[in-house]
Amino acid sequence: MRDIAWRLGFTLMALLALMGLAPNLSFSTAPYRLEEALGQTPQALVVHYLTAVARGDVRAALDLWQEAAKPNGPVEAAGASVTEELHRYGAGMQYQVLDVSWWRTCCEGAAIDDPDTAGVATIRVAITGRDHGTQIYIFEARAAGGPWGESPGSPFRDWTLTGARPESQVSAVQAWR
């Protein structure tokens, strides 16, 4: 009986200590680290898309451009256009992610260093085809959810492709819209 009382007392003390410390503890996770662990980053999305294009699976590639809120809207039209363009590179198409820029979407859109607070990512990719040489494309991925890309009830953001074009067609003003 004494053993049970001692264990109960110890458990109660531990719970009280945790309750006292709880306001000072942060249980938030860094979304980007979690997304990396799950393979759900904007870079992974672009690689998944380009892999589908390279193997000729246009339907799978286009599925990554679907915008649930606006089916058959401008995002899907842009996806169809760039997919058709890249499909011409053929089965021998190769690609390499060069870099990623992170953008905040709250208040004034601007480049930021912290991927955890980004709502938009632009991904520069070198794409090479047998008859096309190498061209740099800039892909844009947006996080669903609030202004910081936070998806309610989810510890990571749900990224969707929203734009892509050759770097030569992107001005400094258009880098983020």
C-alpha positions in Angstrom: 0.0 0.0 0.0 2.8 2.3 0.8 4.3 1.7 -2.6 1.1 2.7 -4.4 0.9 5.9 -2.3 4.5 6.8 -3.1 4.0 6.2 -6.9 0.7 8.2 -6.8 2.4 11.1 -4.9 5.4 11.1 -7.3 3.1 11.1 -10.4 1.0 13.9 -8.9 4.2 16.0 -8.2 5.5 15.4 -11.8 2.1 16.5 -13.3 2.1 19.7 -11.1 5.7 20.5 -12.2 4.8 20.1 -15.9 1.7 22.2 -15.5 3.9 24.9 -13.9 6.4 24.7 -16.7 3.9 24.4 -19.6 3.5 28.1 -20.2 7.2 28.5 -20.7 7.6 25.5 -23.1 7.0 25.8 -26.9 5.5 22.7 -28.5 5.5 24.1 -32.0 7.4 22.2 -34.6 9.4 23.7 -37.4 7.2 23.0 -40.4 10.1 22.8 -42.9 12.0 20.2 -40.9 8.8 18.1 -40.7 8.1 18.6 -44.4 11.7 17.5 -45.2 11.3 14.4 -43.1 8.0 13.6 -44.9 9.3 14.5 -48.4 6.7 17.3 -48.7 8.9 20.3 -49.6 8.4 22.5 -52.6 11.6 21.1 -54.1 10.2 17.6 -53.7 7.0 18.7 -55.4 8.9 20.1 -58.4 11.1 16.9 -58.6 7.9 14.8 -58.5 6.4 16.9 -61.2 9.5 16.7 -63.5 9.9 13.0 -62.9 6.3 12.5 -64.1 7.0 14.7 -67.2 10.3 12.9 -68.0 8.6 9.5 -67.9 5.7 10.8 -70.1 3.0 10.6 -67.5 1.3 13.9 -68.3 -1.8 13.1 -66.2 0.3 12.6 -63.1 2.2 15.8 -63.8 -1.0 17.8 -64.3 -2.5 16.4 -61.1 0.1 18.4 -59.1 -1.3 21.6 -60.5 -4.8 21.1 -59.4 -6.2 23.8 -57.3 -9.2 22.5 -55.3 -10.7 26.0 -54.9 -10.7 26.8 -58.6 -10.8 23.7 -60.7 -10.0 24.4 -64.4 -8.7 27.8 -63.4 -5.6 29.8 -64.4 -3.3 27.7 -62.2 -4.3 24.5 -64.1 -4.1 26.3 -67.4 -0.5 27.4 -66.6 0.3 23.8 -65.6 -1.0 22.4 -68.9 1.0 25.0 -70.8 4.3 24.3 -69.1 3.8 20.6 -69.1 3.2 20.6 -72.8 6.3 22.7 -73.3 8.5 20.4 -71.1 7.0 17.2 -72.5 8.7 18.2 -75.8 12.1 17.7 -74.1 11.4 14.0 -74.4 12.2 10.9 -72.3 15.9 11.9 -72.0 15.0 15.1 -70.1 17.3 15.7 -67.1 16.9 18.3 -64.4 18.7 19.6 -61.3 17.3 21.8 -58.6 19.6 24.8 -58.3 18.2 26.8 -55.4 15.1 27.8 -53.6 14.0 31.3 -52.5 11.4 31.7 -49.8 8.8 34.5 -49.7 6.4 35.7 -47.1 2.8 36.3 -48.1 1.7 38.4 -45.2 1.4 42.2 -45.4 4.0 42.9 -48.1 5.4 40.0 -50.1 9.2 39.9 -49.8 12.0 37.4 -49.9 12.9 35.9 -46.5 15.5 33.5 -45.1 13.3 31.4 -42.9 11.4 28.6 -44.8 9.3 28.0 -41.7 7.4 31.3 -42.2 7.2 31.2 -46.0 4.0 31.0 -47.9 5.6 30.9 -51.3 8.7 29.2 -52.6 10.4 29.8 -56.0 12.6 26.9 -57.2 15.2 27.4 -59.9 15.7 24.3 -61.9 18.1 23.5 -64.8 16.3 21.4 -67.4 18.2 19.7 -70.2 16.8 17.9 -73.2 18.6 16.3 -76.2 17.5 18.7 -78.8 16.8 21.7 -76.4 20.0 22.3 -74.6 19.8 23.5 -71.0 17.3 26.0 -69.9 16.7 27.4 -66.4 13.0 27.4 -65.3 11.6 29.0 -62.2 8.8 27.1 -60.5 6.5 28.7 -57.9 4.9 26.7 -55.1 2.3 28.1 -52.7 1.3 26.8 -49.3 -2.4 26.3 -48.7 -3.9 27.9 -45.7 -3.5 31.3 -44.0 -1.2 34.1 -45.0 1.9 32.3 -43.7 0.9 29.0 -45.4 -0.3 27.4 -42.2 -2.8 24.7 -42.8 -5.3 24.5 -39.9 -4.9 21.4 -37.8 -1.8 20.3 -39.7 1.9 20.6 -38.5 3.1 21.1 -42.1 2.0 23.0 -45.1 0.4 21.6 -48.2 2.4 22.9 -51.2 0.9 23.3 -54.7 2.5 24.3 -57.9 1.2 27.6 -59.1 3.5 28.8 -61.8 6.5 28.0 -64.0 8.3 29.7 -66.8 11.8 30.0 -68.3 14.0 32.3 -66.2 14.5 34.4 -69.3 10.8 35.4 -69.2 10.8 36.4 -65.5 11.6 40.0 -64.6 12.8 41.1 -61.2 9.3 42.5 -60.5 7.6 39.2 -61.5 9.8 37.0 -59.3 7.0 37.0 -56.8 3.5 38.1 -57.6 
